[in-house]
Amino acid sequence: MKRLKDFKIPERIPRPAVKVFSMQFGYDEATRRIVLHHARRVILQHKKEIQKLAYK
C-alpha cells in the first residue's frame, strides 16, 4: 500500500495560506458535535488501516 509520502510530485500547485482561528472548547453541544464530526472523519479516512490492526 502506498502512503502519501511515497508519491513524488514534480510540479506542486501553489496554494494560498489558510488563516487559522483559535477556538475555545467547552462542555456543550457545539463542542461535542465538532469533536464527533472530526473523529468520524479521521476514522473513515483510516478505516482499512484500523481494521487491519484490530484483526491482527
C-alpha positions in Angstrom: 0.0 0.0 0.0 1.4 3.4 -1.0 1.4 6.2 1.5 1.2 9.9 0.7 5.0 10.3 1.3 5.7 7.7 -1.3 4.4 9.9 -4.2 6.7 12.3 -5.8 5.1 15.5 -7.1 7.3 17.3 -9.7 5.0 20.3 -10.1 3.3 21.4 -7.0 0.4 23.8 -7.3 0.9 26.8 -5.0 -2.0 27.3 -2.7 -2.8 30.4 -0.6 -2.1 30.2 3.1 -5.1 29.4 5.3 -5.8 31.6 8.2 -6.3 29.7 11.4 -8.6 30.9 14.2 -8.3 29.9 17.8 -11.4 28.4 19.4 -12.2 27.7 23.0 -13.8 24.4 23.5 -16.3 23.9 26.3 -18.5 21.2 27.7 -21.5 21.9 25.4 -23.4 20.5 22.4 -21.4 22.6 19.8 -18.1 21.2 21.0 -19.4 17.7 21.1 -20.7 17.9 17.5 -17.3 19.3 16.3 -15.3 16.6 18.0 -17.5 13.8 16.9 -17.5 15.1 13.3 -13.8 15.2 13.1 -13.3 11.9 14.9 -15.6 10.1 12.5 -13.8 11.7 9.6 -10.4 10.5 10.7 -11.8 7.0 11.4 -13.3 6.8 7.9 -10.1 8.0 6.3 -8.0 5.3 8.1 -10.7 2.6 8.4 -8.8 -0.1 6.5 -5.7 0.5 8.5 -7.6 0.4 11.8 -9.3 -2.8 10.9 -6.1 -4.4 9.8 -4.6 -3.6 13.2 -7.7 -4.7 15.1 -7.8 -8.1 13.5 -4.0 -9.0 13.7 
